[in-house]
Amino acid sequence: MDGFAHFTVNRRLRRSSLAVSLGVIAASALAACGSGSTAASSTASTGLSNAKSSPVVMHAVLSVTGPDAFLGDSEANALKVLEKHVNATGGIDGHPLQVDIADNESTAATSVSLATNWISQGVPFMLNGSVGAIDKAVDALATPNGPFIYDLSPVEHPAPGSMIFSSSFSLKQEVQADLNFFKSRGWTNIAVMSSTDASGVGGFAQIQAVLAEPSYSSMHLVSHETFNTSDVNVTTQLSVIKAAKPQAMIIWTTGTPLGTVLNGMSSLGLENLPSIADSGNDSVTEMVHFGAVVPKDLYIPNSSLSLPPADLPSGPVRSTVASFQKLLAAAGDQPTLGAGQTWDAASLLIGALKKIGVNPTAKQILAYMQNLHNVPGVFGMYNTSFTNHRGLSTSDVYLSSWDGKKFVLASGSGGAPLNSSAG
């Protein structure tokens, strides 16, 4: 299948210095609790003068170009929308925030080079995206003294007390919601089709681990097939799965390879097999691109950020999601997984800066970030601790189907039946 031509942005340097004032979506709630060879901005210094015009810099290394641009471009766009919003709503003690985006070109080496340069300048914190393998390479640069690194991929599982935070719900929580959804439909014999890259391997490992939990003892893995993300035909593997007669399937791959699998399912008459693709495919643009090949029984794990606010319980999360979606819509953008991951990470860090002040140390940021209590974001309500550097739970995961134009809620929270839970 052809790659996402309209997902891939031009290859030239895309580094933005976004001078923004500090006020964020749900700010009141928060207060309550380049190319790889290009050097980082000279504004990386953490020491600020007393002049209110001096900026607080938030560095973000993202996959703006390359094969992971379908996530990185969305993340960068979200930061630009956040810039426009907060630019008009105040700042941190009058200081503007400058978001400095560097393009890692979807390679770990470039990402490490950019991050190393920032660290050498004393940067106390940064946003790290866009996929797990690249995030992990940068995470290895953190020491007990910093910098504080907020991963925009949910793949990593930060060690207790470490300088690493991970965005979104965890892979384990996603798989639990998937299996809860299958169980609620009576689909207990399942197959798995996973890619051989790090994402696919990690996803299948979590599926195996969750299936071993006592609460899922009624479920059985009847077939598991793998494929390379560069494959253009996977009918051989799907034929093996078809012969096993599963009641449902999990497809663990993201982007173009998902289209390859869906095409194969269509050619083999498997388009009516209920299937869940991993949450990395929570993208309106992607689903529109696949068009008619998307089967009616394909489900995507997503969160409150992708849902109509009316489908959510009233409260601060619903209000935060409504504002987030409104701002993105005004910019002609969609509430994708990547946008939400970036939005919450940046907003929580802004909350830390508002509380600590404009010259924080990494240790001060960590102390604040691992003590969040009922702080609303677009993914749900954040509650963190020394051992919990994510802050979300399985109940923050929903399943949605695609109706050809938009995602439609298909489950209650945590994959439960719609009539048993609204969120």
N, C-alpha and C positions, 0 to 999 in steps of 0.2 A: 504494500500500500504506500502511496506517496506520502512524504512527510508533510507536516503542517506548514505549508508555505507562508500562511498568514500568521503563524505563531512565531516565526523566526524574524526577529528585527534585524535591521542592517548591521553589518559587521563592524562598522566604525565604532570608535570609542564612545561609550555612553556613560559618562560620569557627570553627575549633577551635584551642584552645591545648592542646596535648597535652603534659603534663609527663611526661617519660619519662627514665629513667636509661639510661646508655649501656652496652649490651651488645647485640650483634646476632647474627643468624644468621651462622654462620661467623666469629664474632668472633675466634677464635684464628687463623684463616687470615688475616683482614684485618690483625691485629696483626703477623703474620709479614711480611709484605712491607714570606567577608565580602562584603559587596557591594562594587561598585567604588567607591562613594563613601566607604566606611569606611576610616579611616586604619589604617595598620599598627600592630601591637602596640607599646606603649611599651617592650617588652623588646627592641626591635631593637638597642639599643646593644651594641656588641661588647666593651666593657670590663667585666670581671667583678671582683667583690670576691674576697677570699680565702675568704670564707665558702662552705662546701661546698654550701649550699642555693641559691646563686645559679645560675640556669640558663644553659646554652648554647642559643641559639635557632637553629633551622633553619627558615627561611622557605620556604614552598611556595605558589606561585600556580597554581591548578588550575581547570579548567572543571567545577566541581561542579554548576552548573546550565546550562541552555541546550542547544543541539543537540549539543554535544560532551560532554555529561554521561555518556554511555555509557563514555567513557574516564576523565574526571575523577573521577567518583564512585568508580570502581574504584581509582584512584590514592589518593584520600583514605582509602578503607577500608583499603588496604594499610598506609598510615602509621599508622592507628589500631591495626591488628594488631601492627605493629612496636612501637608504643608499649607495648602490653600486655606483649609479650614482654620488651623491654629494661628495662621499669620494674622488673622483679624480678631483674635480672642485673648490677647495678653501675652504673658511670657513668664519666665522664672525670675521672679524678683526684677522684672523689667528687661532681662536679658533675652535676646532672640535665640532660637535654636536653629542651627545650621546642620541639615542632614547631608552628609557627604557619601554619595553612592559610587562605589568602584565596581567595575565589571570584571569578574573572574573568568569570563569566557568559557564557563562550564568545565574548568579544569582545576584540580586540587592544587597543582604546583603554582598556578597564578594566584589562587586564593591565599595560599600560605605566604607568598611573596608580598602581597598587598598587606595582609594582616601583620606580618613581621615588621614591615616598615612603620605601621601605626604603633605597634607595641614599642618599638625603639624610641618613639617620640613621647611615650608615657600615656598613651590612650587608656583610660580606665575601663571602658566598656565598648562593645560593638555588637551589631546585628550580623549574623553569620548565615548565609544562604548559598544555594537554594535546595540542594539534595544531600542525602545522608552521607555519602562517601566523601564529598567535598567538605561538608561541615565537620566531619570527624577529623580530617587532616588539620583544620584550623584549631579545633578544640585541644589538640595535643600541645599547642603553644601556651596554654594557660598554666599558670603556676598558682600556689596558694595565695600569692599576693596580687594576682590578676593577670591579664584583664578579665573582667566579667564578660562572658560570651553568651549571647542569647541565640541559640540555634533556631533557624526558621524551618528546619525539617523535623518532623516528629520521630524520626528513626532512632535518634540517640536516646540513651537512658542514662541521664547524668548520675554520677555517684553522689551519695549523701554529702552535703557540705561543700561540694566542689564549686568552682567558679562557672559552671555550665548550667544553663537552663534550656529546656526544650519546649518548643511551641506545640500547640494543638493537643488533641488527645493522643495517647500512646498507641502503638500498634496493637498491644495486648487489648486495650480498651476497644479499639476498632473491631478486632476479631471477636471479642465477646459479644458486641452488639450484632455483628453478622450472624453468629451462631444462635443468638437469642431470637433473631428474626426468622431464621430457618426453622427453629424449634416451634415457634408460634404458628407456623404454617404446616407443621407436620412433616417437614422435609429433613429427614435424619440421615439419609445416605447421600454423602456429598463427594464431589470431586474437586480437585484443585489444579488449576493451570497457572504456572508461575514462570516468570523469566529467570534467567540464570545470572542476572546482575545482582549487585549487592541488595537492591531493594527487594527483588523477588526472593532471594535466599532468606533475607531477614523476615519477610512476610510469612513465608512458609514455616520458618522456625517458630514463629508466634502461633500460627495455626496449630501446629503439632502440640505446643505447650498448652494451649487452651483446651484442645480436645482431650488432653490427659487429665483435666480437672474433673472432679467427681460430678459437678453439676451438668457436665456435657457427656456423661457416660452413655447416654442413649444414642449419641451421634457416631457415625462410622465414616471413615475416609475410605472410599471404594476405589479411588484412582487418583494418582498424582502424576502429571506430565509437565515437563519443562521445555523451554525454547529460548533461543537467543533473541535479544531485542532487535538484531539486524535481520532476522528471518522474515521472508516475505510470504511464506506459506507454512501453516501449522496444521494442515489437515491430517497428517499422519498421527500427531499427538492427539488431536481431537477425536480421531477415529477410535483410538484406544479408550478414551474417556466415554465415548458413546456406547461402546461395547460393554462397559461396566454398569450401564443403566443407572446413573445417579439421579437423584430427585432434584438436586440443585448443585451449583458450582460456584467456587470463588475464583476469580481471575485476578492474579496479583501481578499487575504491570501497569504502567502509566504512559499516556500519550499515544504516539503513533503505533507502538506494538499492540495496544488494545484494539485498534482498528484492524490489525492483522488477525487477531483472534476472532473478532466479531464477524469479519468476512468469512473466515473458516467455518464458524458456526452456521452461518447462513447457507453456505454451500453444502453442508452435511445435514441440513434439516434440524439443527440444534437451536434454532432461533427461539424456540418456545421453552427451552430449558431455563428455569429461573436462575439468574446469575448475579453475583455481586462483584463489581470491580472495585479496586482499592480506592481510598479517598483522594489519592492524587489526581483522579479524574473528575473531581468536583469542579467542572469548568463548563459554563454555558457555551463558550467559544468552541471547545473541543466537541461537545455533543452536537452542536450545529454543524460542525465540520464533518462529522461521521454521517450525519443525515439519516437516510432511510435504513442504513445498516444497523442502527441502534435498535435492538429488540425491545418489545414492550415490557418484558420481564427482566430487564436489566436494572439493577439497583446500585446506588452509589452512597456510601457512608458520608454523611456531612454533618454539619452542626447548625446551631441556631442562626449563624451568620448568613446561611443560604436560604433560609425559610421565610415565608411571609410572616411579618411580625404578628399578624392576627392568629397564627398557628401556635404561638408561644404564650406561656402564662404571663399575665401582667406582672410588671416589676421592672427593676433596673436593667436586667439583661435584655428584655424586650425593647425597652427604650433605647438602649445602646445600639442594638441591631437596627432599629428603625432609622436612627440618625446615620449610622454607618452606610446603610443601603441608599439612603437619600443623597448623601454626599457623593457616593460612587455614581449613582444614576445621573446626577447633575453634571458629572465629568464624562458621561458616556461610557462608564465602566460597569463591570459586573462584580457581585460579591463572591469571588472565587476563594478556594482554600488558601492559595498563596497570599491573596490580599488580606484575608482575615488573620493569618499567621503573623504577617508583618504589622498589621494594625494593632493587634493586642500586644505584641512584644514592644513596639515603640511606645504605645500608650502607658504600659506598665513601667517602663523605664523613665518616661516623662514624670509619672507619679513619684518615682523614687527621687528624681532631681528636684521636684517641687518640695518634697519633704526634707531632703538632705541639704540642698543648696547647690550652687553652681560649680563648686570645685570638689566633687566627691572623690573618694578613693574607691577602688574596686571592692575592698572589704566592707565599706559603708553601704555600697549598692547591694552586695550580697546579703548583708544583715537585713536590709529592708525587704528585698525581694523574696527571701525565704520565710517571711512572716506576714504574708498577705492573708487577710481574713474577709471573705465575702466581698471581694472586689469584682464588679461586673465587667465583662468584656464581651466581644462579639461571639466568642466560643462558649461562653457560660460564666459561671461564678468561680472566681479563682480563690483557692485556699491552699497555701503552700507551707512548707516546713523544712527543717534541716534535711529530712529524708525525701521530701516531695518537691522536686524542682520542675514540676509541670503545672500542678494546681487544678487540673480538671479530673473528671471521672467518667466511667462508662455511661452514666446517665446523660452526659453532654453529647453523646453520639446519636444521630438519627439516620434512618434510611429513607432515601427518596428515589422515585422513578423519574423517567424523562418522558414528557408528553409531546416532544417535537419542538417545543418552544421554551419550556422552562422545567425546573425540577418541581415535582409534586410530592408532598409528604406521604410516605408509605408506612411509617412506623411511629410509635411513641418513642420516648426517650429510652436509650439503651437497647433499641431494637424491639421493644415490647409492642404488642398490638396497639393500634391507634386508639381503640376505645378504652385502653387501660391506663394510658398516661399521655399527658399533653406536653410534658417537659419537666 
